[in-house]
Amino acid sequence: MGCLVCGSRTSAGSYLCGRCYKRSEDPLHLALTRKDPCADRRIANLDSMMLRLGPSFLSEVKTSKGLEPGMTFDRMMAIPERPHLASFIDLYLDHAGMELTLTGDERLPHRDLIVRMVRETKDLEFATETWAKASIRLGNIVSLALRKVNGLEVEAEDAARTMSELHTMAQRFYAQAVPFPELAVVARGNEALMLHWQGRSEEAMERLEVELLGAPDDIKAEILLKMSQIHIERGEVAKALEALRSIPPEKSGARVERLRARAEGR
C-alpha cells in the first residue's frame, strides 16, 4: 500500500507513513467528536460567573478578566498558586459532557481549549479532592483519544508509540485520585476500560474483578457495566448478559438497557 499524503510505501492496512503521521494533528483531538456551535453558550449558562472572573472587588475587574473560557484558563495558569484552576477545569469539562465515569459514549465538543487543558496541566499536582475530580475528567479525555488511535489505519509501530504515550499521560491524571478512596475506585475502573481499548482486555477484566470484592452497590453496578461492555466488544454475549443480570434492579438505568440491546443485537 501507499501513503495517501506522500505516496511512500506502507504496510498492509496503513494509509499513512510514519513521517506523515508525525505531522498529523495532535491525537488528543481525536477525543473531540461533537461539532456543536452552541456548546460554549451552554457551558457559559451553566458555569458560575464568579468562577470565571475569579473573586475580586468591583474596582479590580479589568478587561483581561473576561468571560471567554480560553482567556480565563490562560489567566489562571499565569498565577503561580492557581487557586481556582481545579474548580474551573472540573466544572468546564463536566458541563462540556465529560463525566467522572468513563463509558466510551461521551461526545465532547471540538474545542482547542480542551486539548490545551490536557497538555498544559499534565504535570500539575494539587492535594485537593476538586483537583482529583478534574484530573479524572482529563484522564478520561486521554483515554478516549487512545481508543481512537487504536483504530487508526496507520503503521503499527506509530500507533503503538502514541498509545503508550497517551497511556502514561492518562495514568498520571488518574493517579491524582489515589488519596481519595471514593474517587480512586472510579479512576481505577476507568483505567481498566482504557486497558481494554489498548488491547489488554484480560488485564482489564482481572482488575475489575478485584474491584468487585467488597465494593458498595453503586460501585459494583458501574464495575459490572464496564465488564459487560468489555464482554460485548469481545463478542462474549452470554457473559455480558450475565454481568447485566447481576446489577440490582434499583441500580439499572438507560445505560443497562443500551448495553443489553447491543448484546442481543437489537
C-alpha positions as CSV (number, residue, x, y, z in Angstrom):
1,M,0.0,0.0,0.0
2,G,1.0,3.7,-0.3
3,C,0.7,6.7,2.0
4,L,-2.3,8.8,1.0
5,V,-0.2,12.0,1.6
6,C,3.2,11.4,0.1
7,G,2.8,8.1,-1.7
8,S,5.6,6.3,0.2
9,R,5.2,2.6,0.5
10,T,3.4,1.5,3.7
11,S,2.5,-1.8,5.4
12,A,-0.8,-3.5,4.6
13,G,-3.7,-1.7,6.1
14,S,-1.8,1.5,6.7
15,Y,-2.8,4.7,4.9
16,L,-0.2,7.0,6.4
17,C,3.6,6.5,6.5
18,G,5.4,7.2,9.8
19,R,6.7,10.6,8.6
20,C,3.3,11.9,7.6
21,Y,1.7,10.5,10.7
22,K,4.1,12.5,12.9
23,R,3.0,15.7,11.0
24,S,-0.7,15.0,11.6
25,E,-2.9,16.8,14.2
26,D,-2.4,16.2,17.9
27,P,-4.0,12.8,18.7
28,L,-5.9,14.3,21.6
29,H,-8.2,16.0,19.1
30,L,-9.5,12.5,18.3
31,A,-11.4,12.5,21.6
32,L,-13.5,15.5,20.4
33,T,-16.4,14.2,18.4
34,R,-19.2,16.7,18.6
35,K,-19.5,19.7,16.4
36,D,-21.8,21.8,18.5
37,P,-21.7,25.6,17.8
38,C,-23.9,26.2,20.9
39,A,-21.6,24.3,23.3
40,D,-19.8,27.4,24.6
41,R,-23.0,29.2,25.2
42,R,-24.5,26.3,27.0
43,I,-21.3,26.0,29.2
44,A,-21.5,29.7,29.9
45,N,-25.1,29.4,31.1
46,L,-24.2,26.7,33.5
47,D,-20.9,28.0,34.9
48,S,-20.7,30.5,37.7
49,M,-19.8,34.0,36.6
50,M,-17.8,34.4,39.8
51,L,-15.8,31.3,39.0
52,R,-14.9,32.5,35.6
53,L,-14.0,36.0,36.7
54,G,-12.4,35.0,40.0
55,P,-13.2,36.6,43.4
56,S,-12.5,40.3,43.2
57,F,-13.8,43.7,44.2
58,L,-15.6,45.7,41.5
59,S,-12.7,48.1,41.2
60,E,-10.4,45.3,40.3
61,V,-12.4,43.9,37.4
62,K,-10.4,44.5,34.2
63,T,-10.9,43.7,30.6
64,S,-8.3,40.9,30.9
65,K,-10.7,39.2,33.3
66,G,-13.2,38.3,30.6
67,L,-15.8,35.5,30.5
68,E,-14.2,33.7,27.5
69,P,-13.1,30.3,28.8
70,G,-9.8,30.3,27.0
71,M,-8.9,33.7,28.4
72,T,-9.9,32.6,31.9
73,F,-7.8,29.5,31.6
74,D,-4.7,31.5,30.5
75,R,-5.2,33.9,33.4
76,M,-5.5,31.1,35.9
77,M,-2.4,29.3,34.5
78,A,-0.4,32.5,34.8
79,I,-1.0,32.7,38.6
80,P,1.7,30.7,40.4
81,E,-0.7,29.5,43.1
82,R,-3.5,28.8,40.7
83,P,-6.2,28.7,43.4
84,H,-9.3,28.4,41.2
85,L,-7.8,26.3,38.4
86,A,-9.1,22.9,39.6
87,S,-12.7,24.2,40.1
88,F,-12.6,25.8,36.7
89,I,-11.4,22.7,34.8
90,D,-13.7,20.4,36.8
91,L,-16.8,22.4,36.0
92,Y,-15.9,23.3,32.5
93,L,-15.3,19.6,31.5
94,D,-18.4,18.5,33.4
95,H,-20.6,20.9,31.5
96,A,-18.9,20.0,28.3
97,G,-20.1,16.4,28.7
98,M,-17.2,14.6,30.4
99,E,-18.5,12.6,33.4
100,L,-16.3,11.1,36.1
101,T,-17.2,7.6,35.0
102,L,-15.8,6.7,31.6
103,T,-18.1,4.8,29.2
104,G,-16.9,5.5,25.7
105,D,-20.2,7.1,24.7
106,E,-19.0,10.6,25.5
107,R,-19.3,13.3,22.8
108,L,-17.2,16.2,23.6
109,P,-17.4,19.5,21.6
110,H,-14.5,20.4,19.3
111,R,-12.6,22.9,21.4
112,D,-8.9,23.6,21.3
113,L,-9.2,24.7,24.9
114,I,-10.0,21.1,26.0
115,V,-6.8,19.8,24.4
116,R,-4.8,22.7,25.9
117,M,-6.2,21.9,29.3
118,V,-4.8,18.4,29.0
119,R,-1.4,19.3,27.6
120,E,-0.8,22.2,30.0
121,T,-1.9,20.6,33.2
122,K,-0.5,17.1,32.8
123,D,2.4,17.8,35.2
124,L,0.5,19.7,37.8
125,E,-0.3,18.3,41.3
126,F,-2.7,19.7,43.9
127,A,-3.7,17.8,47.0
128,T,-7.4,18.5,46.8
129,E,-10.5,16.5,46.0
130,T,-11.5,19.0,43.4
131,W,-8.2,18.6,41.5
132,A,-8.7,14.8,41.8
133,K,-12.1,15.1,40.1
134,A,-10.7,17.4,37.4
135,S,-7.8,15.0,36.8
136,I,-10.1,12.1,36.3
137,R,-12.0,14.0,33.7
138,L,-8.7,15.0,32.0
139,G,-7.6,11.3,32.1
140,N,-10.9,10.3,30.5
141,I,-10.2,12.6,27.6
142,V,-6.8,11.0,27.1
143,S,-8.4,7.5,27.3
144,L,-10.9,8.4,24.6
145,A,-8.1,9.6,22.4
146,L,-6.2,6.4,22.9
147,R,-9.3,4.4,21.9
148,K,-9.4,6.3,18.6
149,V,-5.7,5.9,17.9
150,N,-6.1,2.1,18.3
151,G,-8.4,2.1,15.4
152,L,-6.4,4.3,13.0
153,E,-5.1,2.8,9.8
154,V,-1.5,3.8,10.3
155,E,1.8,1.9,10.8
156,A,1.5,-0.4,13.8
157,E,4.6,1.0,15.5
158,D,3.3,4.6,15.1
159,A,0.0,3.7,16.7
160,A,1.7,1.7,19.5
161,R,4.1,4.6,20.3
162,T,1.2,7.1,20.5
163,M,-0.9,4.7,22.6
164,S,2.0,4.2,25.0
165,E,2.4,8.0,25.4
166,L,-1.3,8.5,25.9
167,H,-1.5,5.6,28.4
168,T,1.3,7.2,30.5
169,M,-0.4,10.6,30.4
170,A,-3.8,9.1,31.5
171,Q,-2.2,7.2,34.3
172,R,-0.6,10.4,35.6
173,F,-4.0,12.1,35.7
174,Y,-5.8,9.1,37.3
175,A,-3.1,8.9,40.0
176,Q,-4.2,12.2,41.3
177,A,-7.3,10.4,42.8
178,V,-5.3,7.9,44.9
179,P,-5.6,9.9,48.2
180,F,-9.4,10.0,47.9
181,P,-10.8,6.4,48.1
182,E,-14.2,7.1,46.6
183,L,-12.6,8.8,43.6
184,A,-9.7,6.3,43.4
185,V,-12.0,3.4,42.7
186,V,-13.7,5.4,39.9
187,A,-10.3,6.2,38.4
188,R,-9.2,2.5,38.6
189,G,-12.3,1.4,36.8
190,N,-11.7,4.0,34.1
191,E,-8.1,2.9,33.7
192,A,-9.3,-0.7,33.3
193,L,-11.5,0.3,30.4
194,M,-8.6,2.2,28.9
195,L,-6.5,-1.0,29.1
196,H,-9.2,-2.9,27.2
197,W,-9.2,-0.3,24.5
198,Q,-5.4,-0.7,24.3
199,G,-5.9,-4.4,23.6
200,R,-5.2,-5.6,27.2
201,S,-8.7,-6.9,27.8
202,E,-7.6,-9.8,30.1
203,E,-5.7,-7.5,32.4
204,A,-8.7,-5.1,32.4
205,M,-11.1,-7.8,33.4
206,E,-8.8,-9.0,36.2
207,R,-8.6,-5.5,37.6
208,L,-12.4,-5.1,37.5
209,E,-12.9,-8.5,39.2
210,V,-10.6,-7.3,42.1
211,E,-12.6,-4.1,42.4
212,L,-15.9,-6.1,42.7
213,L,-14.7,-7.6,46.0
214,G,-16.3,-5.8,48.9
215,A,-17.4,-2.8,46.7
216,P,-20.6,-1.0,47.7
217,D,-23.7,-1.4,45.4
218,D,-23.1,1.8,43.5
219,I,-19.5,0.9,42.6
220,K,-20.5,-2.7,41.9
221,A,-23.1,-1.5,39.3
222,E,-20.5,0.6,37.5
223,I,-17.9,-2.2,37.5
224,L,-20.5,-4.7,36.2
225,L,-21.4,-2.2,33.4
226,K,-17.8,-1.9,32.4
227,M,-17.3,-5.7,32.5
228,S,-20.4,-6.2,30.3
229,Q,-19.2,-3.6,27.9
230,I,-15.8,-5.4,27.5
231,H,-17.6,-8.7,27.0
232,I,-19.8,-7.3,24.3
233,E,-16.9,-5.7,22.5
234,R,-15.1,-9.1,22.6
235,G,-18.2,-10.9,21.3
236,E,-18.9,-12.7,24.6
237,V,-22.6,-12.1,24.6
238,A,-23.6,-14.7,27.3
239,K,-21.0,-13.3,29.8
240,A,-22.2,-9.7,29.0
241,L,-25.8,-10.6,29.8
242,E,-24.8,-12.4,32.9
243,A,-23.0,-9.3,34.2
244,L,-26.0,-7.1,33.4
245,R,-28.3,-9.5,35.2
246,S,-26.1,-9.1,38.3
247,I,-26.9,-5.4,38.5
248,P,-29.7,-4.8,41.1
249,P,-32.9,-3.5,39.5
250,E,-32.7,-0.3,41.6
251,K,-29.3,0.4,40.0
252,S,-30.5,-0.2,36.5
253,G,-31.0,2.6,34.0
254,A,-30.7,3.7,30.4
255,R,-27.1,2.5,30.1
256,V,-28.0,-1.0,31.2
257,E,-30.8,-1.1,28.6
258,R,-28.4,0.2,25.9
259,L,-25.8,-2.5,26.7
260,R,-28.5,-5.2,26.8
261,A,-29.8,-4.1,23.4
262,R,-26.2,-4.2,22.0
263,A,-25.6,-7.7,23.4
264,E,-28.9,-9.0,22.0
265,G,-28.2,-7.3,18.6
266,R,-31.3,-5.1,18.8
